[in-house]
């Protein structure tokens, strides 16, 4: 009998020593019942803003992110991984496991300077990412990665990325342009697109989290999301897309990296075919579940070395 990590832990706690004398009893956490996704995803778009606090998102005027919440499922109690800094967290988001598994615990991590080896590596020494699993599992799928904080790419094996673009000096409008072009050019094949901007995090570091400048940075990013959405709609690429809005951590004063709720609790949003509309995800959620959910949408099994879970309650 196959148990998920969550189910196994709960079964172990309930069964205790009795498990050694009887057949294992499968105990499902509320809402965790696995199910096959009825229709495999055509395209998944992950929109990531760095350093978003839940109350910052609530305070900002963000009609386009709000539309994702209204028409999809959202958790405002999702936890990120420790330490609450960028590279360990986005690595966890895209690899379905935490730093204790993939070994990335600092923003200065590089493949040639490893302190804790990953529990599993590909032929080039990288922990398996969602891009690797998709490229090896789905013939013809195209993957795109667009970012503007240079070290972010360091933990990804780029041979599994078909299109990349790095923008300097916090520029992100070119990234949105390139992401749209990538989706349009590959409209007839499955696509996985990661679209990231660091400008919100830098506003927090420079002006403080929850400052007017920080809130404005979120609102400016939301405008670009709106422009992208309108362009996708005109090309008939929006309604059948699964779209995430995610972040890596929050912040407090002019920093982050601690374990305060302001740093560790973040928004996690998804909209698309088969996702409930206006649904609040109440089950425990972690950002490592992002990659697991992406694989589930594409009908792929995740590696045993991953620890992420799919929040099944959000599906219709």
C-alpha positions in Angstrom: 0.0 0.0 0.0 1.5 3.3 -1.1 1.4 6.1 1.5 2.3 9.7 1.0 4.7 11.3 3.4 1.9 13.1 5.2 -0.2 9.9 5.5 2.7 7.8 6.6 3.6 10.2 9.4 -0.1 10.4 10.6 -0.4 6.6 10.4 2.8 6.2 12.4 1.6 8.5 15.1 -1.7 6.8 15.5 -0.6 3.2 15.0 2.6 3.3 17.1 4.0 0.0 18.0 0.9 -1.8 16.7 2.0 -1.3 13.2 4.7 -3.9 13.7 2.0 -6.5 14.6 -0.7 -5.7 12.1 -1.3 -4.6 8.5 -0.7 -0.8 8.1 -3.8 1.3 8.4 -4.0 4.0 5.8 -5.1 7.2 7.5 -5.8 10.1 5.2 -5.3 13.7 6.4 -8.3 15.8 5.7 -8.6 16.7 2.0 -5.5 14.7 1.1 -7.1 11.9 -0.9 -5.1 11.4 -4.1 -6.9 11.5 -7.3 -6.0 11.5 -11.0 -6.3 14.9 -12.6 -9.0 14.6 -15.2 -7.4 16.6 -18.0 -3.7 17.1 -18.2 -2.5 20.7 -18.3 -1.6 22.4 -21.6 0.4 25.2 -20.1 1.5 26.2 -16.6 2.7 29.7 -15.8 4.3 30.4 -12.5 4.4 34.1 -11.7 6.7 34.8 -8.8 7.3 38.1 -6.9 10.1 38.0 -4.4 9.5 38.9 -0.7 5.7 39.2 -0.5 4.0 39.4 2.8 0.4 38.4 3.1 -0.7 41.7 4.6 1.3 43.5 2.0 -0.6 41.8 -0.7 -3.8 42.6 1.1 -3.0 46.3 1.4 -1.8 46.7 -2.2 -4.3 47.5 -5.0 -3.8 44.4 -7.1 -6.9 43.8 -9.3 -5.1 41.2 -11.4 -3.8 39.1 -8.6 -7.2 39.5 -6.9 -8.8 38.0 -10.1 -6.6 34.9 -9.6 -7.9 34.6 -6.0 -11.5 35.2 -7.1 -11.4 32.6 -9.9 -9.1 30.1 -8.3 -7.8 28.7 -5.0 -5.7 30.5 -2.5 -3.9 29.9 0.8 -2.9 32.9 2.9 -1.3 30.6 5.5 1.3 28.8 3.4 4.7 28.4 5.0 8.0 28.8 3.2 11.2 26.9 4.2 13.9 27.9 6.6 16.0 29.9 6.2 13.5 32.4 4.9 15.8 33.7 2.1 15.6 33.6 -1.6 17.8 30.9 -3.1 16.9 28.1 -0.6 13.2 28.9 -1.0 13.0 29.1 -4.8 15.1 26.0 -5.1 12.5 24.3 -2.8 9.6 25.7 -4.8 11.0 24.3 -8.0 12.3 21.0 -6.7 9.6 19.8 -4.3 11.8 19.5 -1.3 13.5 21.5 1.4 17.1 22.5 2.1 17.6 19.4 4.3 17.1 17.4 1.1 18.5 19.5 -1.7 21.3 21.0 0.4 20.8 24.6 -0.7 20.9 26.7 2.5 22.4 30.0 1.5 22.0 32.6 -1.3 25.7 32.0 -2.1 25.2 28.3 -3.0 27.0 27.1 -6.1 27.6 23.7 -7.6 31.3 24.0 -7.0 30.9 25.0 -3.4 28.7 22.5 -1.7 28.6 22.0 2.1 25.7 19.5 2.3 25.3 17.2 -0.7 21.8 16.7 -2.1 20.3 13.3 -1.3 20.0 12.7 -5.1 21.7 14.2 -8.1 21.4 14.1 -11.8 24.4 13.4 -14.0 25.6 17.0 -13.7 25.4 17.1 -9.9 22.0 19.0 -9.6 19.1 18.0 -7.4 16.2 17.0 -9.8 14.0 20.0 -10.6 10.5 20.1 -11.9 12.0 21.0 -15.3 14.0 17.8 -15.4 11.0 15.6 -14.6 8.8 17.3 -17.2 11.4 17.3 -19.9 12.1 13.6 -19.4 8.4 12.6 -19.0 6.5 14.6 -21.6 7.6 14.5 -25.2 7.7 17.9 -26.9 7.2 20.0 -23.7 8.9 23.4 -23.7 10.3 25.0 -20.6 11.0 28.7 -20.0 12.8 30.5 -17.2 12.8 34.3 -16.9 14.5 36.1 -14.0 16.2 39.2 -12.8 18.2 38.2 -9.7 21.3 36.6 -11.1 22.1 33.9 -8.6 18.5 32.4 -8.8 19.5 30.2 -11.7 22.5 28.6 -9.9 20.6 25.6 -8.5 18.9 24.8 -11.8 20.4 22.5 -14.5 19.9 24.7 -17.5 20.0 21.8 -20.0 16.4 21.2 -19.1 15.4 24.8 -20.0 14.5 25.6 -23.6 14.3 29.3 -23.2 15.9 31.6 -20.6 16.3 35.4 -20.2 18.1 37.3 -17.4 17.4 41.0 -17.0 19.8 43.3 -15.2 19.1 46.1 -12.7 15.7 44.8 -11.5 14.2 45.2 -15.0 11.2 42.9 -15.4 9.1 44.3 -18.3 11.4 42.5 -20.8 10.8 39.3 -18.9 7.1 39.6 -19.3 7.5 40.3 -23.0 9.7 37.3 -23.4 7.4 35.0 -21.4 4.5 36.0 -23.6 6.4 35.4 -26.8 7.5 32.0 -25.4 3.9 31.0 -24.7 2.7 32.2 -28.0 5.4 30.5 -30.0 4.8 27.2 -28.3 1.0 27.4 -28.1 0.6 23.9 -29.7 2.8 22.0 -27.2 2.7 21.7 -23.4 4.7 24.5 -21.7 6.1 25.2 -18.3 7.0 28.8 -17.7 8.7 30.4 -14.7 8.5 34.2 -14.5 10.2 35.9 -11.6 10.9 39.4 -10.4 13.0 40.6 -7.5 12.0 44.3 -7.5 9.5 43.8 -4.6 12.2 42.3 -2.4 14.6 45.1 -3.2 11.9 47.7 -2.3 11.6 46.0 1.1 15.3 46.0 1.7 15.7 49.7 0.6 12.5 51.2 2.1 11.3 48.5 4.6 8.6 45.9 4.3 5.1 47.5 4.4 6.5 50.9 3.5 4.6 52.9 0.9 7.4 52.2 -1.6 7.1 48.4 -0.9 3.3 48.5 -1.4 3.8 50.5 -4.6 6.3 47.9 -6.0 3.6 45.2 -5.6 1.1 47.3 -7.4 3.5 48.1 -10.3 4.1 44.4 -10.7 0.4 43.7 -10.7 0.0 46.1 -13.7 2.4 44.0 -15.7 0.5 40.9 -14.8 -2.6 42.5 -16.1 -0.9 43.4 -19.4 0.3 39.9 -19.8 -3.1 38.4 -19.0 -4.8 40.6 -21.6 -2.3 39.6 -24.3 -2.8 35.9 -23.4 -6.5 36.3 -23.6 -6.3 37.9 -27.1 -4.2 34.9 -28.2 -6.6 32.4 -26.6 -3.9 31.2 -24.3 -5.4 32.2 -21.0 -8.5 30.2 -20.2 -6.8 26.8 -20.6 -3.7 27.9 -18.6 -2.9 27.0 -15.0 -1.5 30.1 -13.4 0.3 30.3 -10.1 1.1 33.4 -8.1 3.8 32.6 -5.5 6.6 34.1 -3.4 9.6 32.8 -1.5 9.4 34.7 1.9 8.1 37.8 3.5 10.1 40.4 5.4 10.2 42.6 8.5 11.7 46.0 8.8 14.4 46.0 6.1 15.3 42.3 6.2 14.3 38.7 6.3 15.8 35.3 7.1 14.2 34.8 10.5 11.2 32.7 11.7 8.7 35.4 12.4 5.2 35.0 10.8 5.9 38.0 8.7 8.8 36.2 7.1 7.5 32.6 7.2 3.9 32.8 6.1 3.2 33.7 2.5 0.4 33.7 -0.1 0.0 30.8 -2.5 -2.5 31.1 -5.4 -3.5 29.0 -8.4 -6.2 29.4 -11.1 -7.0 27.1 -14.0 -9.1 24.3 -15.4 -10.2 21.9 -12.7 -9.4 24.3 -9.8 -12.2 25.4 -7.6 -13.2 29.1 -7.9 -13.0 31.4 -4.9 -11.7 28.5 -2.8 -9.7 29.0 0.4 -7.1 26.2 1.0 -7.4 25.5 4.7 -5.2 22.4 4.8 -1.6 22.8 5.8 0.4 24.0 2.9 4.1 24.6 2.2 5.8 26.2 -0.8 7.5 22.9 -1.6 4.1 21.7 -2.7 4.3 24.0 -5.8 6.5 21.6 -7.8 4.4 18.6 -6.7 1.3 20.3 -7.9 2.8 21.2 -11.2 3.7 17.6 -11.9 0.2 16.5 -10.8 -1.3 19.0 -13.3 0.8 17.5 -16.1 0.0 13.9 -15.0 3.6 13.1 -13.9 4.8 11.2 -10.8 7.2 13.0 -8.5 10.6 11.5 -7.6 10.8 9.6 -4.3 13.4 12.1 -3.1 10.8 14.9 -3.2 8.8 15.7 -0.1 6.0 17.9 -1.5 2.3 17.1 -1.3 -0.6 18.2 -3.6 -3.3 20.1 -1.8 -6.1 18.1 -3.3 -9.0 20.0 -1.7 -8.6 22.7 -4.3 -9.6 20.5 -7.2 -13.2 20.3 -8.4 
